Amino acid sequence: MIPCQRHLFNIPDDVAYFNCAFTAPLLRDAEQAGYSSVREKVSPWTITSKNFFMTIETLRDLFSQLVGCTADDVALIPAVSYGIALAAKNLPVSSGQTIIVLADQFPSNIYAWRRLADEKNASIITVQRPEDKNWTRAVVQAVDDNTAVVAVPNCHWTDGTLLDLVQIGEKCRTHDAALVVDGIQSLGAMPFSVSDVRPDFLVTAAHKWLLGPYSMGYCYVSPRWQKGTPLEENWLNRNESENFARLVDYRDEYQPGARRFDVGEASNFILSPIAEAALRQILDWGIGNIADTLRAKTDAISEWAVRKGFDVSPASARVPHMLGLAMPGGFSHDLPARIAQDRVYVSVRGNSIRVAPHLYINETDMERLFNALEKI
């Protein structure tokens, strides 16, 4: 268990922030890294050609450690939607085949599949929310020989209900279906193993549970697809682009591995140091330790909520780091604003109050959350 880490964040004492699933606060070290990078851009003569590649490769290596792949398997992207578009561009889908998604799945992992289905005369199968909250069984039952792609998250973004991606991945491989994982609401807060899940594409953005900046993200690409087609053709992705003097010698060959899929200007001198500081701290804490610590917090919230009459998924059906509190009829969309008057921050997503703590939450924050929810 990790003791409260509030001292590493610049959060006022009167703020109880249970909204990491919306966007995370920056660590103090990441904040300072951002200030330093801005100062460096003020003096661009200090930036050399090596900086363009050092920043990218450092992030690639740190993220690979997080999910258990190699740095060669990682592309730098600006958003989940970019990574999903990469997957949709490179995975084979034939006329009459199906693409599986979840009901109320986040739109970044929907729209590209709708377009692809229209283009290929394929169809979307939407797995409805199961009454027993067992998404895994529902998805596994939907996969058959006609399935081309299963595009799902590790947990549902509205309430943290869990999907067992190892089981789903095994079923996909049985039917030669591709598995595309949106990890934005899980990576950084719970363990993930590429070797266990074996996704074809794993996509995330940095600004939630990876505690990083907006407009940065990461995409694992299985070696099976690393000879595919990128969304754009930028100069950094080409072989020997480190030699700035010879960029006029155009090359057909790409950089090795998943680097061909990097977004243009991935070497963001302002955002990269922020993302790097965050990844280093997460790796230092240890993903398993983060998950165990957050599980204790969400379990305590769940126990209180059940006593107060909320419907909460059991611990076995949800991720360790966030949960949904439901009531018959749902909640008004202005509920977060009303609770925020007490400087307590949550979200309403779907029919649930989504509560998403992190390591900066202390006992006072928990009490303030409970007091605020008593008023609704």
KALINTA-V444693 format. One record per pair of residues at least 24 apart in sequence whose C-alpha atoms are under 8 Angstrom apart, sorted by the first residue. I is the first residue (numbers start at 1). J is the second residue. Records with the same first field share a line. If there is no record, write none. Layout:
I->J / J
This chain:
1->289 / 290 / 292 / 293
2->285 / 289 / 290 / 293 / 359
3->359
4->359 / 360 / 361 / 362
5->359 / 360 / 361
6->359 / 360 / 361 / 362
7->360
8->360
9->360
14->343
15->343 / 344 / 345 / 365
16->343 / 344 / 345 / 361 / 365 / 366 / 368 / 369
17->344 / 345 / 346 / 357 / 361 / 365
18->344 / 345 / 346 / 355 / 356 / 357 / 358 / 361
19->345 / 346 / 347 / 354 / 355 / 356 / 357
20->208 / 209 / 356 / 357 / 358
21->157 / 185 / 208 / 209 / 322 / 356
22->208 / 347
23->207 / 208 / 209
24->207 / 208 / 209 / 211 / 212
25->211
26->211 / 212 / 213 / 278
27->211 / 278
29->277 / 278
30->212 / 273 / 274 / 275 / 276 / 277 / 278
31->274
33->273 / 274 / 277
34->270 / 271 / 273 / 274
37->269 / 270 / 271 / 273
38->270
41->269 / 270
49->242 / 244
50->242
51->267
52->267
53->242 / 267
55->267 / 268 / 269 / 272 / 273
56->266 / 267 / 272
58->276
59->272 / 275 / 276
60->218
62->276 / 279 / 280
63->218 / 279
66->188 / 192 / 283 / 287
67->191 / 192 / 193 / 194
68->192 / 193 / 194 / 195
69->194 / 195 / 220
72->256 / 257 / 258 / 259
73->220 / 221 / 222 / 223 / 226 / 257 / 258 / 259
74->218 / 219 / 220 / 221 / 257 / 258 / 259
75->218 / 219 / 220 / 221 / 258 / 259 / 260 / 261 / 262 / 263
76->216 / 217 / 218 / 219 / 259 / 261 / 262 / 263 / 266
77->205 / 216 / 217 / 218 / 219 / 261 / 262 / 263 / 266
78->205 / 215 / 216 / 217 / 218 / 263
79->204 / 205 / 215 / 216 / 217
80->108 / 109 / 182 / 184 / 203 / 204 / 205 / 217
81->108 / 109 / 112
83->203 / 204 / 218 / 219
84->108 / 109 / 112 / 180 / 203
85->112 / 231
86->230 / 231 / 261
87->180 / 201
88->112 / 113 / 116
89->229 / 231
90->225 / 228 / 229
91->149 / 178
92->148
93->120 / 122 / 148 / 149
94->120 / 121 / 122 / 148
95->120 / 121 / 122
96->121 / 122 / 123 / 146
97->122 / 123 / 146 / 147 / 148
98->122 / 123 / 124 / 125 / 146 / 147 / 148 / 149
99->123 / 124 / 125 / 147 / 148 / 149 / 150 / 151
100->124 / 125 / 126 / 127 / 139 / 142 / 143 / 147 / 149 / 150 / 151 / 152
101->125 / 126 / 127 / 150 / 151 / 152
102->126 / 127 / 128 / 129 / 152
103->127 / 128 / 129
104->350
105->152 / 156 / 157
106->157
109->151 / 152 / 182
133->161 / 313 / 317
134->162 / 163 / 317
135->161 / 162 / 163
136->162 / 163 / 164 / 165 / 167 / 168
139->168
140->167 / 168 / 171
143->171 / 172 / 175
144->175
145->175 / 176 / 177
146->175
147->175 / 176 / 177
148->176 / 177 / 178
149->177 / 178 / 179 / 180
150->177 / 178 / 179 / 180
151->179 / 180 / 181 / 182
152->179 / 180 / 181 / 182
153->181 / 182 / 183 / 184 / 185
154->181 / 182 / 183 / 185 / 186
155->185 / 186 / 318 / 319
157->185 / 349
158->324 / 348 / 349 / 350 / 352 / 354
159->322 / 323 / 324 / 325 / 349 / 352 / 353 / 354
160->318 / 319 / 321 / 322 / 323 / 324
161->313 / 317 / 318 / 319 / 323
162->317 / 318 / 319
165->197
166->196 / 197 / 198
169->197 / 198 / 199
170->197
184->208 / 209
185->209
186->319
188->282 / 287
189->287 / 290 / 291 / 320 / 321
190->287 / 288 / 290 / 291 / 319 / 320 / 321
191->287 / 288 / 291
198->222
200->224 / 225
206->275
210->278 / 279 / 282
211->275 / 278 / 279
212->274 / 275 / 278 / 279
213->271 / 274 / 275
216->271 / 275
220->258
221->258
223->257 / 258
226->257 / 258
227->257
229->260 / 261
230->260 / 261 / 262
231->261
232->261 / 263 / 264
233->264
234->263 / 264
235->264
236->264 / 265
237->261 / 262
290->359
291->320 / 321
292->320
293->359
294->320 / 321 / 357 / 358 / 359
295->319 / 320 / 321
297->357
298->322 / 323 / 357
301->366
304->370
321->356 / 357 / 358
322->354 / 355 / 356 / 357
323->354 / 355 / 356
324->352 / 353 / 354 / 355
325->352 / 353 / 354 / 355
326->351 / 352 / 353
327->351 / 352
335->376
339->372 / 373
342->372
344->368 / 369 / 372
